[in-house]
Amino acid sequence: MVSDIIIGSIGLVFILIAFFWDEFYEVNNTYLYNVLNLVGAGLLMQYSLALKSMPFIILQAIWGLVALVKMLDLAFWKKKKE
């Protein structure tokens, strides 16, 4: 259980870093921002699975999916548009 709390706490820190970074510097179109969100969501997903909290599981799945789609957009689709 302690390892789940540590994993969840690290995920929380990643997402909060991304949130504050975007709020003050508007960096949501960078890979690092989206990596922080994707990894943070994945770690929080592990924690929410341990808690068996379905609303939190759904939230983290959507959060991670959006970050992944944005990363793919930055990597592949934006290059094709230009």
Phi, psi and omega in degrees: 000323180296321179295325176296320179294319178295314179299314178298321180293320177295317177300318178299317179297317179301313182293321178292322175300313179298318181297308181295322179300316180290322180297322185262338185233359178048066185247022187292355177257031178243154178296315184300317178303313182286329174295316177302316179293317182294312180293318178300316179296321178296317179293319177290332175297316178302316179295317181291328175294321178296326179279345185057044181258097186301317179299321180290324177298314180297315179302313182290326177297316179293317179302312180294321179296317178297317179297319179295316179298319179295321178295318177296321177299314179294323185280319190241306190289325179293325179295322181288330180289331185282000000 
